[in-house]
Amino acid sequence: PITTIVSGCAVAQLVGPGIQAMMNGLGAVINSATQLTPFPMGILVSVIVGMVLTAPISSAALCIMLDLNGLAAGAAVVGCCCQMVGFAVASWRENRFQGLAAQGLGTSMLQIPNLMRKPVLWLPAVAASLVGGPLATCVFHLEQNGFAIASGMGTCGLVGPIGVIVGWVNGDGATAWDIVGLILVAIVVPALVSWAVSELMRRRGLIKPGDYKLDL
């Protein structure tokens, strides 16, 4: 154990600063690109960070390393919310209120076993991210200037929306338009889009009864 700890610390001291500088630089590029081209970057950031949240890796850690802020962080929040709310709504028939709470306030990562068996089940949540991301950046100009970890948490404990609100409190406050926008892109739009897409896929036979079932 001592050898492992000492060698790990040594490698971290040697490699860590370089990786941190690289990730910070990449984050700065993403932040600037989202300000300059909010529509395509809103889609990219929303979809990618959202899928990372559902995948068995940490979207929160990714957002911390990239130091996302402003519009890019707002798109990341929405992408994560779309995944969690999206899976909760799309799987309502199979999981009911338990699934709604477990995925909507817990984590969409619970669906990983089902996604490994049938990746097409990801489409409703991804479609929600495709719609929600550009709405956040281009229509509501949603920014997340609270704490970086909130950008990758979505509705898990409502940390994502809380991060946006913290940014408002520490900044210039929020208008009624800002509040309505947050509710729409974090909850209403993901729910409607994922429900519509999942229902269409069920009618086409792409989603079968029980595909989203969780052992809760």
Phi and psi in degrees as a GROMACS rama.xvg file:
@    title "Ramachandran Plot"
@    xaxis  label "Phi"
@    yaxis  label "Psi"
@TYPE xy
-63.2172  -42.9352  ILE-2
-61.0272  -43.3652  THR-3
-63.428  -44.8618  THR-4
-64.5886  -46.9606  ILE-5
-64.393  -45.9279  VAL-6
-65.8065  -38.1623  SER-7
-63.0534  -43.5536  GLY-8
-63.4474  -39.8931  CYS-9
-64.2826  -45.0099  ALA-10
-63.5813  -40.9881  VAL-11
-62.3456  -39.9319  ALA-12
-66.6628  -34.4027  GLN-13
-80.1092  -44.0757  LEU-14
-94.7433  -31.8454  VAL-15
-53.1674  -50.7899  GLY-16
-58.1869  -39.8025  PRO-17
-65.4708  -43.8936  GLY-18
-65.3296  -41.146  ILE-19
-62.1079  -42.5183  GLN-20
-64.3296  -40.5985  ALA-21
-64.536  -45.6198  MET-22
-67.1618  -39.6683  MET-23
-63.7147  -39.4699  ASN-24
-64.4225  -42.8582  GLY-25
-63.4572  -41.233  LEU-26
-62.2336  -39.9853  GLY-27
-64.1433  -39.4649  ALA-28
-63.3058  -43.8363  VAL-29
-63.6309  -44.2694  ILE-30
-60.155  -45.8217  ASN-31
-68.0321  -42.3223  SER-32
-63.7104  -35.4257  ALA-33
-68.7509  -35.4145  THR-34
-66.8686  -39.5612  GLN-35
-79.112  -39.5756  LEU-36
-130.396  74.9976  THR-37
-64.9478  -29.6405  PRO-38
-69.9866  -59.2874  PHE-39
-65.7398  -37.9326  PRO-40
-71.1108  -31.5168  MET-41
-60.6409  -40.7698  GLY-42
-67.5532  -50.0559  ILE-43
-61.0519  -50.0451  LEU-44
-64.7766  -43.9319  VAL-45
-61.0046  -48.0557  SER-46
-68.7695  -47.4824  VAL-47
-67.0074  -50.5148  ILE-48
-65.4217  -36.947  VAL-49
-61.9913  -44.499  GLY-50
-67.939  -34.1163  MET-51
-63.4134  -37.1974  VAL-52
-61.4382  -42.5499  LEU-53
-74.8421  -33.1688  THR-54
-66.7059  160.005  ALA-55
-77.1403  46.8642  PRO-56
-135.107  173.622  ILE-57
-100.641  110.623  SER-58
-70.4599  -32.9191  SER-59
-62.4987  -45.2988  ALA-60
-63.2517  -39.4057  ALA-61
-61.5161  -44.6383  LEU-62
-66.787  -35.1147  CYS-63
-65.4549  -45.5983  ILE-64
-63.9781  -37.9594  MET-65
-80.3215  -14.745  LEU-66
53.4335  51.2086  ASP-67
-67.3833  142.69  LEU-68
-153.275  169.703  ASN-69
65.869  -139.11  GLY-70
-62.6011  -40.9355  LEU-71
-61.6265  -42.6652  ALA-72
-66.7211  -36.0219  ALA-73
-62.8116  -42.1041  GLY-74
-64.4484  -37.5361  ALA-75
-64.5005  -43.2754  ALA-76
-56.6981  -47.4689  VAL-77
-64.5137  -41.5697  VAL-78
-59.8636  -41.4261  GLY-79
-69.5899  -40.8097  CYS-80
-62.0652  -39.7117  CYS-81
-62.186  -38.1055  CYS-82
-66.7739  -47.2967  GLN-83
-71.1157  -49.6922  MET-84
-66.7936  -38.283  VAL-85
-60.0319  -49.1844  GLY-86
-67.8194  -36.1691  PHE-87
-62.1329  -42.2578  ALA-88
-77.5988  -43.7218  VAL-89
-61.9165  -30.2498  ALA-90
-99.454  15.6743  SER-91
-56.5269  -42.2739  TRP-92
-59.8499  -35.5615  ARG-93
-88.0235  -34.4295  GLU-94
-117.494  -11.6973  ASN-95
51.3753  -143.914  ARG-96
-66.2291  -35.3743  PHE-97
-61.9264  -44.4576  GLN-98
-67.7429  -35.7246  GLY-99
-61.811  -44.0648  LEU-100
-72.7595  -44.8857  ALA-101
-64.457  -38.939  ALA-102
-92.0326  -38.3866  GLN-103
-73.2768  -32.6242  GLY-104
-114.801  -8.04873  LEU-105
-105.206  -91.6254  GLY-106
-160.223  140.258  THR-107
-75.9007  -7.16897  SER-108
-61.7905  -17.6479  MET-109
-59.7924  -22.6514  LEU-110
-85.2966  -2.11847  GLN-111
-53.6277  -45.8773  ILE-112
-58.2288  -39.8289  PRO-113
-69.5211  -37.0842  ASN-114
-68.6041  -33.6993  LEU-115
-66.4518  -35.0437  MET-116
-76.9942  -32.5598  ARG-117
-148.837  85.3088  LYS-118
-59.8365  -23.4329  PRO-119
-61.9693  -18.3065  VAL-120
-65.5489  -13.6018  LEU-121
-77.1045  -18.2917  TRP-122
-58.148  -44.392  LEU-123
-58.883  -43.2076  PRO-124
-69.3606  -39.3656  ALA-125
-65.8148  -39.5576  VAL-126
-60.9001  -38.5742  ALA-127
-62.7642  -40.4997  ALA-128
-65.2306  -38.467  SER-129
-61.1966  -35.8103  LEU-130
-84.1311  -44.5456  VAL-131
-68.7987  -37.186  GLY-132
-57.4269  -58.2854  GLY-133
-66.9515  -28.532  PRO-134
-61.9682  -41.3921  LEU-135
-65.5596  -43.032  ALA-136
-83.3379  -36.3  THR-137
-98.0309  -32.8932  CYS-138
-96.7447  -51.9694  VAL-139
-98.323  -8.90854  PHE-140
49.0079  48.1256  HIS-141
-73.9529  124.354  LEU-142
-117.653  147.974  GLU-143
-119.396  101.866  GLN-144
-118.396  23.7626  ASN-145
-82.2047  -94.6453  GLY-146
-131.057  140.919  PHE-147
-55.9956  -36.8626  ALA-148
-61.4909  -28.4621  ILE-149
-64.6129  -26.6984  ALA-150
-63.6391  -27.5765  SER-151
-108.722  17.8987  GLY-152
-107.423  -20.0675  MET-153
60.237  -138.193  GLY-154
-91.3338  12.8702  THR-155
-63.5602  107.709  CYS-156
62.058  16.543  GLY-157
60.1603  25.0041  LEU-158
-64.9693  -39.7449  VAL-159
-59.5718  -57.5878  GLY-160
-59.0603  -36.4907  PRO-161
-62.5492  -38.9786  ILE-162
-60.4256  -40.6919  GLY-163
-62.7497  -43.8005  VAL-164
-65.1317  -39.1292  ILE-165
-60.0491  -40.8437  VAL-166
-61.5038  -39.0586  GLY-167
-64.1121  -45.1534  TRP-168
-62.882  -40.859  VAL-169
-80.5424  -11.8718  ASN-170
-107.354  -127.807  GLY-171
-98.8207  15.0196  ASP-172
82.3084  -170.476  GLY-173
-135.225  146.02  ALA-174
-91.7129  170.775  THR-175
-60.786  -35.2342  ALA-176
-62.7329  -40.436  TRP-177
-62.4801  -44.7734  ASP-178
-65.8764  -45.2939  ILE-179
-61.7685  -41.7473  VAL-180
-60.8316  -43.8436  GLY-181
-61.0897  -45.2117  LEU-182
-63.4756  -41.39  ILE-183
-66.6426  -51.9024  LEU-184
-78.9762  -20.9749  VAL-185
-90.7231  -25.9604  ALA-186
-130.347  -55.9895  ILE-187
-67.5468  -52.7295  VAL-188
-61.8762  -47.1867  VAL-189
-57.6483  -40.6133  PRO-190
-65.2265  -46.4895  ALA-191
-67.852  -46.0906  LEU-192
-66.6875  -47.0647  VAL-193
-64.8066  -37.3219  SER-194
-64.1031  -46.4961  TRP-195
-62.7565  -45.5649  ALA-196
-67.3917  -42.1881  VAL-197
-65.4692  -38.7104  SER-198
-65.4198  -41.4336  GLU-199
-61.9594  -42.3785  LEU-200
-67.3019  -34.5041  MET-201
-65.3219  -41.8511  ARG-202
-66.0847  -31.7931  ARG-203
-84.0953  -3.23835  ARG-204
82.3753  8.43805  GLY-205
-77.1057  -26.8102  LEU-206
-116.82  122.854  ILE-207
-99.1333  155.107  LYS-208
-55.2592  129.518  PRO-209
93.5657  -7.49166  GLY-210
-61.093  -34.9866  ASP-211
-94.7473  6.41363  TYR-212
-61.1294  133.073  LYS-213
-114.882  147.645  LEU-214
-89.3032  91.2159  ASP-215
